Amino acid sequence: MRHRFFDVTGFVLAGGRGRRMGQPKHTLILNGETLLLRQLRLLRSVCRAVAVLGASDAPTYAQALTPEAPLRMTGEEFEMVFGVPVYPDEWLGRGPLAGIYTALLHTRTEYNLIIGCDMPYLSASFLRYLCLRAEASQADVTVPQSRDRRLQPLCAVYRRRARSAVRSSLAQGQNKVSRFYPRVRCEIVGFQEMAQAGFQDYLFSNMNTPSDFEALRRNYPGRIVGETKKSNS
């Protein structure tokens, strides 16, 4: 059953310049749509409100949604045309943590689903599952864990009340996202729990180089995106 959360805002992290990729990752085209458009479409199926986090130059975001977009477009124009606000990082050059802080600064909801633009295997069903876990636990951060026991902070739910802890990390020069986790209440969604719910580990697969992306494009059409079908036997 599909369900949209009215008390969760969805954010796409799209501030990276993609130096190793050779272009911003959100502009990459997969199965006929850019990664930014895919993630926004995904979030819209889960959350009532969505937004883009990243750089102040809205033109690359506009052209990632439609080739006919003008070469220059302000953030206000972008929101008027596409109905999606763009929030530039409040702390420039500080990576995803700055984007998370910016999201918590601008959000109007207590719970906030934040995902990277370069995770093309994420599914709506998994994001709904994550939001339900966040609301049930009422933790400050609800973060999944992959098979190798690594946390996945760029696919997580953050409560607005965690903002001060994020700001403290930024002020201390601690840019790694998970460095502020000990200061707040975290709910870790373990891989075994995910597997029992029917989700696969490749949900969190991403890419950093052109060869990574080419491999993804070759394999993507034949993959089951985001979840497995449980056997009835």
C-alpha positions as CSV (number, residue, x, y, z in Angstrom):
1,M,0.0,0.0,0.0
2,R,1.4,3.4,-1.0
3,H,1.6,6.1,1.7
4,R,2.7,9.7,1.6
5,F,4.0,11.2,4.8
6,F,2.6,14.7,5.5
7,D,5.0,15.2,8.5
8,V,8.2,14.3,6.6
9,T,10.0,16.6,4.1
10,G,12.2,15.0,1.5
11,F,15.6,16.5,0.5
12,V,18.0,15.6,-2.3
13,L,21.7,16.4,-1.6
14,A,23.0,17.7,-4.9
15,G,25.8,20.0,-4.0
16,G,28.8,18.0,-5.2
17,R,30.8,19.2,-8.2
18,G,31.5,15.6,-9.3
19,R,35.2,16.2,-9.9
20,R,36.1,12.5,-10.2
21,M,33.0,12.0,-12.4
22,G,33.8,14.9,-14.6
23,Q,30.4,16.5,-14.2
24,P,27.9,17.0,-11.3
25,K,26.3,13.7,-10.6
26,H,22.8,15.0,-10.5
27,T,23.0,15.8,-14.2
28,L,23.9,12.2,-15.2
29,I,21.2,10.5,-17.3
30,L,20.0,7.0,-16.4
31,N,17.1,5.2,-18.1
32,G,16.1,8.5,-19.8
33,E,16.1,10.8,-16.8
34,T,18.7,12.6,-14.7
35,L,19.6,11.4,-11.3
36,L,18.2,14.6,-9.8
37,L,14.8,14.1,-11.5
38,R,14.7,10.4,-10.4
39,Q,15.4,11.3,-6.8
40,L,12.8,14.1,-6.7
41,R,10.2,11.8,-8.3
42,L,11.0,9.1,-5.7
43,L,10.7,11.6,-2.8
44,R,7.5,13.0,-4.1
45,S,5.9,9.5,-3.9
46,V,6.9,9.4,-0.2
47,C,6.8,13.0,1.1
48,R,4.3,15.8,0.6
49,A,7.1,18.4,0.3
50,V,10.5,18.1,-1.4
51,A,13.5,20.3,-1.9
52,V,17.1,20.4,-3.3
53,L,20.1,21.0,-1.2
54,G,23.4,22.2,-2.7
55,A,25.0,25.0,-4.6
56,S,23.6,28.5,-5.1
57,D,23.7,28.2,-8.9
58,A,20.2,26.9,-9.8
59,P,20.9,26.6,-13.6
60,T,22.4,23.1,-13.4
61,Y,19.4,21.9,-11.4
62,A,17.0,23.4,-13.9
63,Q,18.8,21.8,-16.8
64,A,18.8,18.5,-14.9
65,L,15.0,18.6,-14.9
66,T,14.4,19.8,-18.5
67,P,16.8,20.6,-21.4
68,E,14.7,23.6,-22.3
69,A,15.5,25.4,-19.0
70,P,17.2,28.8,-19.4
71,L,20.9,29.0,-18.9
72,R,20.5,31.3,-15.9
73,M,17.9,30.9,-13.3
74,T,17.7,32.1,-9.8
75,G,16.6,29.9,-6.9
76,E,13.3,31.8,-6.7
77,E,12.7,31.3,-10.5
78,F,13.5,27.6,-10.1
79,E,11.0,27.2,-7.4
80,M,8.3,29.1,-9.4
81,V,8.8,27.0,-12.5
82,F,9.4,23.5,-10.9
83,G,7.7,23.9,-7.6
84,V,10.9,22.7,-5.8
85,P,12.9,25.1,-3.5
86,V,16.7,25.1,-3.7
87,Y,18.5,25.8,-0.5
88,P,22.2,26.7,-0.9
89,D,24.5,25.4,1.8
90,E,24.7,27.6,4.8
91,W,28.3,26.5,5.4
92,L,30.1,26.5,2.0
93,G,32.6,23.8,1.2
94,R,31.7,21.6,4.1
95,G,30.2,18.6,2.3
96,P,26.9,16.7,3.0
97,L,26.9,17.7,6.7
98,A,26.4,21.3,5.6
99,G,23.5,20.2,3.4
100,I,21.9,18.3,6.3
101,Y,22.2,21.4,8.5
102,T,20.7,23.6,5.8
103,A,17.7,21.1,5.5
104,L,17.1,21.3,9.3
105,L,17.3,25.1,9.2
106,H,14.7,25.4,6.4
107,T,12.3,22.5,7.1
108,R,8.8,23.0,8.4
109,T,8.5,19.4,9.6
110,E,10.0,17.6,12.5
111,Y,11.1,14.6,10.4
112,N,13.3,15.0,7.3
113,L,14.2,12.3,4.8
114,I,17.6,13.2,3.3
115,I,19.1,11.2,0.4
116,G,22.1,11.5,-1.9
117,C,21.5,12.2,-5.6
118,D,23.8,9.3,-6.6
119,M,21.9,6.3,-5.1
120,P,19.9,5.1,-8.0
121,Y,18.8,1.8,-6.4
122,L,16.8,3.5,-3.6
123,S,13.1,2.6,-3.7
124,A,9.9,4.3,-2.5
125,S,9.0,1.2,-0.5
126,F,12.3,1.3,1.4
127,L,12.1,5.0,2.1
128,R,8.6,4.5,3.5
129,Y,9.9,1.8,5.7
130,L,12.6,4.1,6.9
131,C,10.1,6.9,7.7
132,L,7.9,4.5,9.6
133,R,10.9,3.3,11.7
134,A,11.8,7.0,12.4
135,E,8.3,7.8,13.5
136,A,8.0,4.7,15.7
137,S,11.4,5.2,17.4
138,Q,11.2,9.0,17.6
139,A,15.0,9.0,17.4
140,D,16.9,12.1,16.3
141,V,18.5,10.2,13.5
142,T,17.2,7.0,11.9
143,V,20.0,5.5,9.8
144,P,20.3,2.2,7.9
145,Q,23.3,0.0,8.1
146,S,24.7,-2.0,5.1
147,R,25.9,-5.6,5.2
148,D,29.4,-4.5,6.0
149,R,28.1,-2.7,9.1
150,R,28.7,0.7,7.6
151,L,26.1,3.4,8.4
152,Q,24.4,5.1,5.5
153,P,24.0,8.7,6.6
154,L,23.1,10.0,3.1
155,C,19.9,7.9,3.2
156,A,18.5,8.7,6.6
157,V,15.8,10.5,8.5
158,Y,16.9,13.5,10.7
159,R,14.7,15.3,13.2
160,R,14.7,19.0,13.2
161,R,15.7,19.0,16.9
162,A,19.1,17.6,15.9
163,R,20.1,20.9,14.3
164,S,22.1,22.3,17.2
165,A,24.2,19.1,17.3
166,V,24.9,19.3,13.6
167,R,25.8,23.0,14.0
168,S,28.2,22.2,16.8
169,S,30.0,19.6,14.6
170,L,30.4,22.2,11.8
171,A,31.6,24.8,14.2
172,Q,34.3,22.4,15.4
173,G,35.4,21.6,11.9
174,Q,34.1,18.0,12.1
175,N,32.6,17.5,8.6
176,K,32.0,13.8,8.7
177,V,28.3,13.3,9.0
178,S,28.3,10.6,11.6
179,R,30.6,12.5,14.0
180,F,27.6,14.2,15.6
181,Y,25.7,11.0,16.1
182,P,27.0,10.3,19.6
183,R,25.5,13.6,20.7
184,V,22.0,12.6,19.8
185,R,19.7,9.6,19.9
186,C,20.2,7.3,17.0
187,E,18.1,4.4,15.7
188,I,20.2,2.1,13.6
189,V,18.2,-0.1,11.1
190,G,20.5,-3.1,10.8
191,F,21.0,-5.1,7.6
192,Q,19.5,-8.2,9.0
193,E,16.3,-6.4,9.8
194,M,16.3,-4.9,6.3
195,A,16.9,-8.3,4.7
196,Q,14.0,-9.8,6.7
197,A,11.8,-7.0,5.4
198,G,12.7,-8.0,1.9
199,F,15.3,-5.3,1.0
200,Q,18.7,-5.9,-0.6
201,D,22.1,-4.4,0.2
202,Y,22.6,-2.9,-3.2
203,L,20.1,-0.2,-2.2
204,F,23.0,2.0,-1.1
205,S,25.2,1.4,-4.2
206,N,26.5,4.6,-5.7
207,M,29.2,5.7,-8.2
208,N,32.1,8.1,-8.2
209,T,33.9,7.8,-11.5
210,P,32.8,7.5,-15.2
211,S,33.7,3.8,-15.2
212,D,31.4,3.3,-12.1
213,F,28.6,5.0,-14.0
214,E,29.1,3.0,-17.2
215,A,29.0,-0.2,-15.2
216,L,25.8,0.9,-13.5
217,R,24.2,1.7,-16.9
218,R,25.1,-1.7,-18.2
219,N,23.6,-3.5,-15.2
220,Y,20.8,-1.2,-14.2
221,P,17.9,-2.3,-16.5
222,G,18.1,-5.9,-15.4
223,R,18.2,-5.3,-11.7
224,I,15.4,-5.4,-9.2
225,V,15.2,-1.9,-7.9
226,G,15.1,-1.6,-4.2
227,E,13.4,-4.8,-2.9
228,T,13.1,-8.5,-3.4
229,K,10.0,-10.6,-3.8
230,K,9.6,-13.1,-1.0
231,S,8.8,-16.6,-2.0
232,N,5.4,-18.0,-1.3
233,S,6.7,-21.5,-0.9
